[in-house]
Amino acid sequence: MTPGFLRSMLLSFASCFALTIVPHAFAADTAQPPASNDGPAYGPELQGFDYPYPVARFAFTSQRQVVRMAYMDVHPAHPNGRTAVMLHGKNFCAATWKQTIDTLRDAGYRVIAPDQIGFCKSTKPERYQYSFQQLARNTHALLAALGVSRPTLIAHSTGGMIAVRYALMYPTETEQLVLVNPIGLEDWKAKGVPSISIDDWYARELKTSADGIRKYEMNTYYAGHWRDDYEPWVQMLAGMYRGPGKDIVAWNSALLYDMIYTQPVVYEFEQLKTPTLLMIGDKDTTAIGKDLAPPEIRATLGRYPELAKLAKERIEGARLVEFPELGHAPQMQDPQAFHKALLEGLGER
């Protein structure tokens, strides 16, 4: 672990039934996060924010331009022959997988954790047609360049939508899917969330602040609770909006929100043939565009206990682990319980 990172950081399953995991005691939390927009400024590719392992960049041509995909490639001391690929969420980066990377490395996994194009330390193009197919192809190209032919995908939040698309596009090249509170378990547009233009998304993103990120994550991700160890990830995001690349960061974020809203994967779950493990924090209430919806529709969105069980029934052979007291990021809220269930689930492939 680099000194810079230290500064930046403050299943066993039943075959047909969900397994409920009772999490360990939480670290001390507070009812309200601190109210502050102060913090560091980072470059548009997160320059100035250190990752826990060396970052390499994969350059390739996509949509008539050269783009660079940042990634960490962590090798174990005693390999078990498997490679885990970590796919981050919309408000997360590869670095937020740090504890999971350590756990998997110690268990013998080679771990590759990329930042998708448009996110974090990767290129943020002026013009790019974002699709989950494109992000899956980008990831496949990276893995091919690294000599990885049959990875296990461990995917969180928006990363879950990419992982589903990857497994649909490359079914014989995907060993296992682990979906950690994936979004896309419902179609928000079909449920009545109104659309807004990319220009409107952009205007919203330009207003991003540390305070706004904290409040959103506390209320949506963490069931009204806050802990100090969430703060570095707030600063990671907010720092890009304080920096010289704020406009391009906000523009790419707007394009990505439009992709998420308009390209649901939920209708294709029956087509998945890859062994799939769903790991769901039941307190999660994430739903893209929820704040735009009328109150009567808003109340029906992001019901993860219901959505997870429906997904389990629709994905052939899927297994479900629920964390009743955890939210959108169980790997961060209760790493001990999460990693115990993860290693058990990987062993049951």
Residue frames relative to the residue before (quaternion, step in Angstrom):
aa qw qx qy qz dx dy dz
M 1.0000 0.0000 0.0000 0.0000 0.00 0.00 0.00
T 0.3866 -0.7398 0.4980 0.2349 3.59 -0.80 0.94
P 0.5997 -0.5516 0.4236 0.3958 3.61 -1.19 0.46
G 0.6219 0.5567 -0.3490 0.4261 3.57 1.06 -0.72
F 0.6435 0.5148 -0.3340 0.4575 3.54 1.03 -0.74
L 0.6208 0.5387 -0.3520 0.4478 3.57 1.02 -0.74
R 0.6321 0.4962 -0.3411 0.4878 3.50 1.05 -0.58
S 0.6832 0.4967 -0.2954 0.4463 3.60 0.84 -0.87
M 0.6885 0.4413 -0.2757 0.5053 3.60 1.06 -0.58
L 0.1890 -0.7241 0.6279 0.2137 3.96 -0.29 0.58
L 0.5283 0.8052 0.2212 0.1539 23.45 17.07 -9.87
S 0.0700 0.7028 -0.7032 0.0819 2.65 0.36 0.88
F 0.1478 -0.8423 0.5168 0.0402 3.67 -0.66 1.11
A 0.3367 -0.6211 0.6450 0.2913 3.48 -1.38 0.31
S 0.5393 -0.6809 0.3764 0.3224 3.58 -0.85 0.85
C 0.8036 0.2678 -0.1452 0.5114 3.60 1.01 -0.55
F 0.7389 0.3882 -0.2228 0.5038 3.60 1.19 -0.15
A 0.5432 -0.5970 0.4739 0.3520 3.54 -1.22 0.54
L 0.2780 -0.7322 0.5979 0.1704 3.52 -1.13 0.72
T 0.2428 -0.7741 0.5675 0.1404 3.57 -0.71 1.01
I 0.1811 -0.7677 0.6097 0.0789 3.54 -0.83 1.06
V 0.2395 -0.7491 0.5989 0.1508 3.58 -0.81 0.95
P 0.3427 -0.7839 0.4739 0.2087 3.61 -0.40 1.15
H 0.5678 -0.5660 0.4728 0.3657 3.51 -1.32 0.36
A 0.6978 -0.4568 0.3352 0.4382 3.54 -1.28 0.23
F 0.4769 -0.6657 0.5010 0.2799 3.55 -1.06 0.81
A 0.5112 -0.5455 0.5456 0.3787 3.50 -1.34 0.29
A 0.6731 -0.5044 0.3359 0.4239 3.57 -1.18 0.48
D 0.0260 -0.7996 0.5999 0.0079 3.56 -0.88 0.91
T 0.3657 -0.7238 0.5505 0.1982 3.52 -1.33 0.21
A 0.5942 -0.5846 0.4163 0.3632 3.53 -1.22 0.46
Q 0.8042 0.1319 -0.0479 0.5776 3.58 1.03 -0.73
P 0.4207 -0.6780 0.5296 0.2880 3.61 -1.01 0.71
P 0.6185 -0.5277 0.4021 0.4210 3.60 -1.19 0.27
A 0.3506 -0.7226 0.5556 0.2149 3.58 -1.06 0.73
S 0.3842 0.7018 -0.5164 0.3052 3.56 -0.26 1.25
N 0.2120 -0.7607 0.6003 0.1266 3.53 -1.05 0.83
D 0.4504 0.6937 -0.4498 0.3370 3.58 1.28 0.11
G 0.3747 0.7190 -0.5390 0.2283 3.54 -1.17 0.53
P 0.7016 -0.4770 0.3250 0.4179 3.57 -1.29 0.05
A 0.3328 -0.6897 0.5993 0.2332 3.53 -1.36 0.34
Y 0.1312 -0.7941 0.5915 0.0477 3.56 -0.89 0.98
G 0.5777 -0.5884 0.4406 0.3549 3.54 -1.26 0.41
P 0.6982 -0.4937 0.3151 0.4116 3.59 -1.26 0.25
E 0.7188 0.3096 -0.2348 0.5764 3.59 1.26 -0.28
L 0.6116 -0.6105 0.3129 0.3940 3.52 1.09 0.92
Q 0.2071 0.7690 -0.5689 0.2054 3.56 1.05 0.73
G 0.7497 0.3580 -0.2868 0.4770 3.56 -0.90 0.97
F 0.6799 0.4069 -0.2822 0.5409 3.58 1.25 -0.27
D 0.2770 -0.8045 0.5084 0.1324 3.57 -0.53 1.19
Y 0.3198 -0.7236 0.5855 0.1769 3.53 -1.14 0.79
P 0.6124 -0.6082 0.3608 0.3534 3.61 -1.13 0.52
Y 0.7632 0.1992 -0.1295 0.6009 3.60 1.24 -0.37
P 0.6701 -0.4931 0.3488 0.4316 3.61 -1.19 0.38
V 0.2866 -0.7557 0.5737 0.1325 3.53 -1.07 0.89
A 0.1159 -0.7586 0.6387 0.0561 3.56 -0.89 1.01
R 0.2540 -0.7635 0.5732 0.1549 3.57 -1.29 0.28
F 0.2385 -0.7592 0.5981 0.0954 3.51 -0.92 1.07
A 0.1591 -0.8002 0.5753 0.0585 3.58 -0.50 1.22
F 0.1440 0.7732 -0.6061 0.1188 3.56 -0.92 0.92
T 0.4776 -0.6563 0.5048 0.2940 3.54 -1.27 0.39
S 0.1022 0.7751 -0.6127 0.1157 3.53 -0.86 1.05
Q 0.8485 -0.0188 -0.0312 0.5280 3.55 -0.81 1.07
R 0.6973 -0.5293 0.2412 0.4188 3.54 0.90 1.16
Q 0.7017 0.3618 -0.2965 0.5374 3.57 1.05 0.71
V 0.4472 -0.6526 0.5365 0.2936 3.54 -1.24 0.47
V 0.0228 -0.7810 0.6240 -0.0152 3.55 -0.83 1.04
R 0.2666 -0.7660 0.5702 0.1306 3.55 -1.23 0.51
M 0.1983 -0.7840 0.5852 0.0599 3.50 -0.77 1.15
A 0.2798 -0.7662 0.5601 0.1444 3.57 -0.59 1.19
Y 0.0974 0.7960 -0.5926 0.0758 3.57 -1.08 0.70
M 0.2876 -0.6899 0.6291 0.2136 3.50 -1.38 0.35
D 0.1073 -0.7744 0.6226 0.0334 3.56 -1.01 0.86
V 0.0257 -0.8410 0.5360 -0.0689 3.56 -0.12 1.36
H 0.1745 -0.8109 0.5557 0.0563 3.55 -0.65 1.15
P 0.4234 -0.7156 0.4962 0.2500 3.59 -0.98 0.82
A 0.5710 -0.5710 0.4553 0.3750 3.56 -1.25 0.33
H 0.7884 0.1524 -0.0564 0.5933 3.58 1.07 -0.77
P 0.2088 -0.8368 0.4916 0.1204 3.62 0.18 1.25
N 0.2702 -0.7504 0.5803 0.1646 3.54 -1.12 0.73
G 0.6062 -0.6006 0.3363 0.3984 3.59 1.29 0.13
R 0.6799 0.4684 -0.2912 0.4833 3.61 1.23 -0.07
T 0.2179 -0.7542 0.6068 0.1247 3.53 -1.22 0.61
A 0.1697 -0.7640 0.6175 0.0785 3.54 -0.90 1.02
V 0.1458 -0.7698 0.6182 0.0628 3.55 -0.92 0.98
M 0.2352 -0.8004 0.5450 0.0841 3.53 -0.64 1.21
L 0.0939 -0.7974 0.5956 0.0233 3.59 -0.72 1.08
H 0.3203 -0.7953 0.4959 0.1381 3.55 -0.53 1.26
G 0.5237 -0.6383 0.4774 0.3006 3.54 -1.34 0.25
K 0.7553 -0.4038 0.2756 0.4364 3.55 -1.36 0.04
N 0.7884 0.2650 -0.1425 0.5366 3.61 0.87 -0.88
F 0.6073 0.5108 -0.3394 0.5051 3.54 1.20 0.62
C 0.2249 -0.7425 0.6108 0.1584 3.57 -1.35 0.12
A 0.7117 -0.4247 0.3184 0.4601 3.58 -1.27 0.11
A 0.6253 0.5728 -0.3430 0.4041 3.59 1.01 -0.76
T 0.6217 0.5665 -0.3540 0.4090 3.60 1.07 -0.60
W 0.5997 0.5501 -0.3555 0.4597 3.59 1.30 -0.14
K 0.2844 0.8303 -0.4647 0.1177 3.61 1.28 -0.06
Q 0.7132 0.4517 -0.2823 0.4556 3.61 0.71 -1.00
T 0.6502 0.5043 -0.3167 0.4718 3.59 1.05 -0.72
I 0.6031 0.5435 -0.3512 0.4664 3.58 1.04 -0.75
D 0.6605 0.5124 -0.3093 0.4534 3.59 0.86 -0.96
T 0.6638 0.5186 -0.3000 0.4476 3.56 0.92 -0.95
L 0.6968 0.4682 -0.2737 0.4693 3.57 0.88 -0.94
R 0.6132 0.5385 -0.3468 0.4624 3.59 1.01 -0.76
D 0.6783 0.4924 -0.2940 0.4593 3.57 0.90 -0.92
A 0.6798 0.4673 -0.2811 0.4903 3.59 1.20 -0.52
G 0.6619 -0.5597 0.2885 0.4068 3.59 1.26 0.18
Y 0.5296 0.6387 -0.4068 0.3822 3.59 1.26 0.05
R 0.3547 -0.6150 0.6477 0.2766 3.49 -1.25 0.57
V 0.1154 -0.8153 0.5667 0.0291 3.60 -0.81 0.96
I 0.0677 -0.7708 0.6335 0.0089 3.55 -0.85 1.07
A 0.0210 -0.8101 0.5841 -0.0465 3.56 -0.69 1.13
P 0.0738 -0.8295 0.5533 0.0181 3.60 -0.18 1.25
D 0.3277 -0.6272 0.6488 0.2797 3.47 -1.44 0.22
Q 0.4138 -0.7145 0.5001 0.2610 3.59 -0.68 1.02
I 0.6145 -0.5048 0.4415 0.4155 3.57 -1.24 0.43
G 0.7536 0.3342 -0.2777 0.4932 3.57 -0.88 0.99
F 0.7336 0.3854 -0.2052 0.5208 3.57 1.28 -0.29
C 0.9031 0.1075 0.0109 0.4157 3.48 -1.43 0.44
K 0.8366 -0.1833 0.1336 0.4986 3.64 -0.68 -1.03
S 0.5717 0.5920 -0.3846 0.4181 3.60 1.24 0.09
T 0.7093 -0.4610 0.3335 0.4160 3.53 -1.35 0.31
K 0.1386 -0.7399 0.6518 0.0922 3.53 -1.17 0.75
P 0.2304 -0.8310 0.4900 0.1273 3.57 0.03 1.29
E 0.5473 -0.5766 0.4895 0.3585 3.53 -1.28 0.42
R 0.7833 0.0887 -0.0192 0.6150 3.57 1.10 -0.78
Y 0.2406 0.7532 -0.5841 0.1835 3.57 -0.81 1.00
Q 0.2737 -0.7334 0.5948 0.1832 3.55 -0.94 0.87
Y 0.1902 -0.8162 0.5399 0.0787 3.53 -0.18 1.32
S 0.1454 0.7362 -0.6561 0.0797 3.51 -1.11 0.82
F 0.5825 -0.5673 0.4320 0.3903 3.57 -1.19 0.40
Q 0.5803 0.5582 -0.3754 0.4591 3.58 1.16 -0.52
Q 0.6624 0.5068 -0.3123 0.4548 3.59 0.93 -0.89
L 0.6758 0.4811 -0.3041 0.4683 3.60 0.89 -0.86
A 0.6207 0.5182 -0.3430 0.4780 3.58 1.08 -0.65
R 0.6468 0.5067 -0.3239 0.4690 3.61 0.95 -0.82
N 0.6307 0.5317 -0.3379 0.4532 3.58 0.97 -0.82
T 0.6661 0.4997 -0.2940 0.4692 3.57 0.95 -0.90
H 0.6390 0.5224 -0.3191 0.4658 3.57 0.98 -0.83
A 0.6465 0.5177 -0.3180 0.4615 3.60 0.98 -0.82
L 0.6254 0.5282 -0.3305 0.4697 3.58 1.01 -0.80
L 0.6948 0.4783 -0.2837 0.4562 3.57 0.81 -1.00
A 0.6193 0.5290 -0.3468 0.4652 3.59 1.03 -0.70
A 0.6546 0.5128 -0.3093 0.4613 3.57 0.98 -0.83
L 0.7082 0.4304 -0.2460 0.5027 3.58 1.15 -0.62
G 0.5197 -0.6755 0.3935 0.3446 3.58 1.27 0.08
V 0.4867 0.6397 -0.4423 0.3979 3.58 1.17 0.55
S 0.1144 -0.8523 0.5101 0.0183 3.59 -0.49 1.18
R 0.8109 0.1355 -0.0554 0.5666 3.63 1.10 -0.47
P 0.0358 0.8546 -0.5162 0.0446 3.59 0.45 1.16
T 0.3621 -0.6117 0.6329 0.3068 3.46 -1.45 0.11
L 0.2300 -0.7833 0.5657 0.1159 3.58 -0.73 1.06
I 0.0679 -0.7601 0.6461 0.0122 3.56 -0.82 1.07
A 0.0333 0.8604 -0.4906 0.1336 3.52 -0.16 1.34
H 0.1805 -0.7985 0.5723 0.0478 3.52 -0.93 1.02
S 0.8654 0.0865 -0.0474 0.4913 3.56 -1.16 0.73
T 0.8232 -0.0271 0.0483 0.5650 3.64 -0.67 -1.04
G 0.5609 0.5986 -0.3832 0.4245 3.57 1.14 -0.55
G 0.5921 0.5767 -0.3590 0.4336 3.57 1.15 -0.56
M 0.6387 0.5089 -0.3285 0.4745 3.58 1.05 -0.70
I 0.6292 0.5112 -0.3314 0.4827 3.59 1.06 -0.72
A 0.6659 0.5196 -0.3068 0.4387 3.59 0.90 -0.93
V 0.6278 0.5179 -0.3391 0.4720 3.60 0.98 -0.79
R 0.6683 0.4904 -0.3058 0.4685 3.58 0.90 -0.90
Y 0.6208 0.5420 -0.3374 0.4549 3.60 1.01 -0.79
A 0.6906 0.4817 -0.2832 0.4591 3.58 0.84 -0.97
L 0.6373 0.5083 -0.3284 0.4771 3.59 1.11 -0.61
M 0.7012 0.4625 -0.2641 0.4740 3.58 1.03 -0.78
Y 0.7998 0.1762 -0.0582 0.5708 3.58 1.05 -0.78
P 0.0018 -0.8707 0.4917 0.0113 3.61 0.74 0.99
T 0.7089 0.4424 -0.2775 0.4741 3.59 0.98 -0.72
E 0.6863 0.4641 -0.2696 0.4909 3.57 1.30 -0.18
T 0.6419 0.4817 -0.3244 0.5007 3.59 1.24 0.25
E 0.3187 -0.7858 0.5005 0.1744 3.57 -0.51 1.17
Q 0.7951 -0.1112 0.1395 0.5796 3.58 0.87 -0.95
L 0.2382 -0.7337 0.6176 0.1534 3.54 -1.25 0.59
V 0.0263 -0.7405 0.6709 0.0314 3.54 -1.06 0.85
L 0.0868 -0.8152 0.5727 -0.0077 3.56 -0.48 1.24
V 0.1304 -0.8084 0.5739 0.0099 3.54 -0.45 1.31
N 0.7961 -0.2477 0.1080 0.5415 3.58 -0.34 1.26
P 0.0737 0.8178 -0.5655 0.0772 3.58 0.65 1.06
I 0.3261 -0.6658 0.6117 0.2760 3.52 -1.15 0.53
G 0.6236 0.5294 -0.3944 0.4187 3.56 -1.21 0.31
L 0.4497 0.6687 -0.4690 0.3614 3.58 1.21 0.35
E 0.7490 0.1840 -0.1495 0.6187 3.57 1.35 -0.03
D 0.4106 -0.6768 0.5542 0.2575 3.56 -1.29 0.40
W 0.2926 -0.8011 0.4953 0.1652 3.57 -0.14 1.29
K 0.6211 0.5455 -0.3509 0.4399 3.58 0.99 -0.75
A 0.6881 0.4793 -0.2825 0.4658 3.56 0.87 -0.96
K 0.6771 0.4898 -0.2936 0.4641 3.58 1.13 -0.58
G 0.6748 -0.5462 0.2797 0.4100 3.58 1.26 0.02
V 0.4319 0.6558 -0.5011 0.3637 3.60 1.18 0.27
P 0.3763 -0.7540 0.4824 0.2391 3.62 -0.57 1.06
S 0.4670 -0.6640 0.5060 0.2917 3.55 -1.17 0.60
I 0.1004 -0.7358 0.6585 0.1220 3.52 -1.31 0.40
S 0.5890 -0.5973 0.4105 0.3574 3.57 -1.18 0.49
I 0.6319 -0.5058 0.4141 0.4164 3.54 -1.28 0.29
D 0.6089 0.5460 -0.3554 0.4526 3.59 1.05 -0.65
D 0.6565 0.4900 -0.3126 0.4808 3.58 1.03 -0.73
W 0.6061 0.5259 -0.3553 0.4794 3.60 1.04 -0.69
Y 0.6438 0.5353 -0.3143 0.4475 3.56 0.96 -0.90
A 0.6541 0.5072 -0.3139 0.4651 3.59 0.91 -0.89
R 0.6404 0.5117 -0.3213 0.4741 3.59 1.02 -0.75
E 0.6798 0.5068 -0.2956 0.4401 3.57 0.90 -0.92
L 0.6052 0.5656 -0.3563 0.4324 3.60 1.08 -0.64
K 0.6681 0.4904 -0.2922 0.4772 3.58 1.21 -0.42
T 0.3769 0.7538 -0.4733 0.2564 3.60 1.25 0.04
S 0.0459 0.7832 -0.6165 0.0659 3.56 -0.96 0.94
A 0.6562 -0.4948 0.3817 0.4229 3.55 -1.26 0.31
D 0.6393 0.5296 -0.3330 0.4472 3.59 0.94 -0.83
G 0.6699 0.5036 -0.3013 0.4547 3.56 0.91 -0.90
I 0.6397 0.5192 -0.3256 0.4639 3.57 1.00 -0.81
R 0.6565 0.5218 -0.3149 0.4445 3.59 0.89 -0.95
K 0.6928 0.4867 -0.2903 0.4459 3.54 0.78 -1.02
Y 0.6456 0.5127 -0.3235 0.4645 3.58 0.96 -0.84
E 0.7056 0.4676 -0.2827 0.4512 3.57 0.79 -0.99
M 0.6326 0.5282 -0.3475 0.4473 3.60 0.96 -0.75
N 0.7402 0.4330 -0.2348 0.4577 3.57 0.83 -0.99
T 0.7576 0.3884 -0.1996 0.4852 3.59 1.01 -0.80
Y 0.7654 0.3860 -0.1928 0.4775 3.58 0.90 -0.95
Y 0.8406 0.2741 -0.0613 0.4632 3.55 0.83 -1.07
A 0.5013 -0.7160 0.3982 0.2783 3.57 1.18 0.65
G 0.7515 -0.4314 0.2190 0.4485 3.55 0.92 0.92
H 0.6334 0.5133 -0.3309 0.4751 3.60 1.27 0.11
W 0.1106 -0.7865 0.6048 0.0590 3.55 -1.22 0.52
R 0.0709 -0.7794 0.6211 0.0407 3.53 -1.17 0.72
D 0.6214 -0.5797 0.3828 0.3624 3.54 -1.13 0.65
D 0.6643 0.5264 -0.3263 0.4184 3.60 1.02 -0.66
Y 0.5553 0.5614 -0.4147 0.4521 3.61 1.25 0.09
E 0.5510 0.6821 -0.3740 0.3022 3.57 1.15 -0.63
P 0.6269 0.5384 -0.3830 0.4129 3.69 0.84 -0.70
W 0.6688 0.4935 -0.3110 0.4610 3.59 1.05 -0.69
V 0.5603 0.5483 -0.3821 0.4894 3.59 1.20 -0.43
Q 0.6956 0.4756 -0.2764 0.4622 3.57 0.84 -1.00
M 0.5681 0.5935 -0.3712 0.4326 3.59 1.11 -0.66
L 0.7223 0.4170 -0.2404 0.4966 3.58 0.88 -0.95
A 0.6913 0.4957 -0.2921 0.4371 3.57 0.77 -1.05
G 0.6088 0.5893 -0.3529 0.3968 3.58 1.07 -0.70
M 0.6319 0.5197 -0.3424 0.4620 3.61 1.07 -0.63
Y 0.6823 0.4687 -0.2843 0.4838 3.59 1.13 -0.62
R 0.6220 0.4907 -0.3470 0.5020 3.61 1.29 -0.06
G 0.6598 0.5761 -0.2854 0.3891 3.54 1.22 -0.53
P 0.7379 -0.4496 0.2926 0.4095 3.56 -1.35 0.04
G 0.7062 0.4502 -0.2694 0.4755 3.60 1.21 -0.35
K 0.1981 0.8348 -0.4989 0.1224 3.57 1.22 0.39
D 0.6792 0.5160 -0.3120 0.4184 3.60 0.83 -0.94
I 0.7054 0.4462 -0.2841 0.4718 3.60 0.83 -0.91
V 0.5903 0.5469 -0.3640 0.4690 3.59 1.13 -0.58
A 0.6859 0.4835 -0.2825 0.4647 3.58 0.87 -0.97
W 0.6482 0.5248 -0.3293 0.4427 3.61 0.99 -0.81
N 0.6703 0.4785 -0.3058 0.4777 3.58 0.89 -0.87
S 0.6234 0.5330 -0.3437 0.4574 3.58 1.01 -0.73
A 0.6333 0.5269 -0.3280 0.4623 3.59 1.01 -0.78
L 0.6510 0.5064 -0.3153 0.4695 3.59 0.94 -0.86
L 0.6649 0.5094 -0.3014 0.4555 3.57 0.99 -0.82
Y 0.6301 0.5158 -0.3437 0.4678 3.61 0.99 -0.71
D 0.6407 0.5160 -0.3310 0.4623 3.57 0.99 -0.77
M 0.6147 0.5389 -0.3373 0.4669 3.60 1.05 -0.77
I 0.6738 0.5050 -0.3036 0.4459 3.58 0.81 -1.00
Y 0.6854 0.4985 -0.2824 0.4494 3.58 0.91 -0.94
T 0.7860 0.3909 -0.1799 0.4439 3.58 0.88 -0.96
Q 0.7572 0.3823 -0.1983 0.4911 3.62 1.18 -0.29
P 0.0132 -0.8352 0.5497 -0.0067 3.62 0.54 1.09
V 0.2787 -0.7504 0.5755 0.1671 3.55 -1.17 0.66
V 0.4514 0.7473 -0.4185 0.2502 3.57 1.28 -0.30
Y 0.6592 0.5453 -0.3170 0.4094 3.59 1.06 -0.68
E 0.7149 0.4479 -0.2470 0.4768 3.60 1.21 -0.27
F 0.3215 0.7782 -0.4948 0.2150 3.61 1.18 0.22
E 0.6350 0.5493 -0.3380 0.4252 3.59 1.02 -0.74
Q 0.6462 0.5373 -0.3187 0.4383 3.58 1.17 -0.45
L 0.5331 0.6350 -0.4107 0.3794 3.59 1.21 -0.27
K 0.0978 -0.7969 0.5953 0.0317 3.56 -0.91 0.97
T 0.5139 0.6430 -0.4083 0.3947 3.59 1.30 -0.03
P 0.5295 -0.6031 0.4747 0.3614 3.64 -0.95 0.73
T 0.0702 -0.8406 0.5354 -0.0434 3.56 -0.62 1.18
L 0.1272 -0.7596 0.6365 0.0413 3.50 -1.02 0.99
L 0.1668 -0.7653 0.6166 0.0789 3.57 -0.80 1.06
M 0.0473 -0.7808 0.6229 -0.0044 3.58 -0.83 1.04
I 0.0078 0.8628 -0.4925 0.1133 3.53 -0.18 1.36
G 0.2471 -0.7083 0.6458 0.1422 3.51 -0.97 1.01
D 0.3773 -0.7962 0.4310 0.1948 3.56 -0.40 1.25
K 0.6335 0.5517 -0.3377 0.4246 3.61 1.17 -0.38
D 0.4427 0.6965 -0.4474 0.3446 3.57 1.28 -0.03
T 0.0536 -0.7970 0.6004 0.0383 3.59 -1.09 0.72
T 0.2763 0.8083 -0.4870 0.1820 3.59 1.23 0.39
A 0.1989 0.7300 -0.6406 0.1312 3.55 -1.05 0.89
I 0.4243 -0.7246 0.4825 0.2493 3.56 -0.64 1.13
G 0.8357 0.1682 -0.1529 0.4999 3.56 -0.88 1.01
K 0.3035 0.7858 -0.5001 0.2007 3.59 1.22 0.22
D 0.6713 0.5176 -0.3078 0.4322 3.58 0.95 -0.85
L 0.6288 0.5336 -0.3311 0.4586 3.60 1.25 -0.31
A 0.6255 0.5855 -0.3243 0.4010 3.56 1.22 -0.50
P 0.5748 -0.5544 0.4584 0.3900 3.60 -1.17 0.45
P 0.6615 -0.5468 0.3306 0.3926 3.62 -1.08 0.66
E 0.6728 0.5071 -0.3234 0.4309 3.60 0.90 -0.81
I 0.6594 0.4577 -0.3044 0.5129 3.60 1.17 -0.53
R 0.6068 0.5838 -0.3499 0.4106 3.57 0.97 -0.87
A 0.6628 0.5356 -0.3034 0.4263 3.56 0.98 -0.84
T 0.6837 0.4890 -0.2869 0.4594 3.60 1.19 -0.41
L 0.6353 0.5818 -0.3068 0.4046 3.59 1.27 -0.26
G 0.8352 0.2625 -0.1651 0.4542 3.53 -1.25 0.48
R 0.3726 0.7130 -0.5073 0.3089 3.59 1.02 0.72
Y 0.1930 -0.8704 0.4412 0.1024 3.52 0.39 1.27
P 0.6146 0.5325 -0.3919 0.4302 3.68 0.87 -0.60
E 0.6772 0.4720 -0.2854 0.4871 3.58 1.02 -0.81
L 0.6721 0.5119 -0.3022 0.4414 3.57 0.89 -0.96
A 0.6466 0.5332 -0.3260 0.4374 3.58 0.97 -0.82
K 0.6728 0.4905 -0.3036 0.4632 3.58 0.92 -0.88
L 0.6299 0.5158 -0.3362 0.4734 3.58 1.04 -0.70
A 0.6515 0.5113 -0.3178 0.4616 3.59 0.95 -0.83
K 0.6249 0.5476 -0.3335 0.4453 3.57 0.98 -0.83
E 0.6814 0.4898 -0.2944 0.4574 3.58 0.94 -0.85
R 0.7175 0.4661 -0.2533 0.4515 3.57 1.07 -0.70
I 0.6792 0.4302 -0.2863 0.5212 3.61 1.19 -0.47
E 0.4550 -0.7268 0.4448 0.2587 3.56 -0.48 1.21
G 0.8620 0.0930 -0.0938 0.4894 3.56 -0.80 1.07
A 0.3873 0.7462 -0.4769 0.2566 3.60 1.22 0.12
R 0.2068 -0.7490 0.6180 0.1198 3.53 -1.21 0.64
L 0.2106 -0.8030 0.5546 0.0580 3.51 -1.04 0.86
V 0.0614 -0.7394 0.6698 0.0286 3.51 -1.05 0.95
E 0.1207 -0.7956 0.5918 0.0470 3.57 -0.80 1.02
F 0.1882 -0.7321 0.6463 0.1047 3.52 -1.17 0.79
P 0.3025 -0.8315 0.4261 0.1886 3.60 0.11 1.25
E 0.7744 0.3600 -0.1898 0.4844 3.61 1.00 -0.73
L 0.6187 0.5420 -0.3446 0.4524 3.61 1.26 0.10
G 0.4044 -0.7340 0.5074 0.2006 3.52 -1.29 0.45
H 0.8757 -0.1362 0.0922 0.4539 3.51 -1.15 -0.79
A 0.7981 0.2261 -0.1063 0.5483 3.60 1.06 -0.65
P 0.0888 -0.8405 0.5316 0.0547 3.63 0.45 1.13
Q 0.6016 0.5731 -0.3608 0.4236 3.59 1.12 -0.58
M 0.7028 0.4175 -0.2560 0.5159 3.59 1.22 -0.44
Q 0.6685 0.5170 -0.3042 0.4397 3.59 1.03 -0.74
D 0.7976 -0.0113 0.0406 0.6017 3.58 0.94 -0.86
P 0.1599 -0.8443 0.5037 0.0889 3.58 0.39 1.23
Q 0.6364 0.5510 -0.3504 0.4106 3.61 0.94 -0.79
A 0.6964 0.4522 -0.2762 0.4840 3.58 0.82 -0.96
F 0.6525 0.5258 -0.3191 0.4427 3.57 0.94 -0.87
H 0.7237 0.4529 -0.2733 0.4432 3.58 0.73 -1.00
K 0.5751 0.5579 -0.3798 0.4623 3.59 1.12 -0.55
A 0.6944 0.4606 -0.2721 0.4813 3.59 0.87 -0.98
L 0.6268 0.5437 -0.3423 0.4408 3.60 1.02 -0.74
L 0.6894 0.4725 -0.2991 0.4605 3.59 0.77 -0.96
E 0.6234 0.5208 -0.3407 0.4734 3.59 1.04 -0.69
G 0.6820 0.4972 -0.2871 0.4531 3.57 0.94 -0.90
L 0.6371 0.5113 -0.3300 0.4730 3.58 1.04 -0.70
G 0.6594 0.5156 -0.2994 0.4579 3.56 1.08 -0.70
E 0.6845 0.4815 -0.2717 0.4752 3.59 1.24 -0.45
R 0.3035 0.7930 -0.4968 0.1795 3.61 1.22 0.18
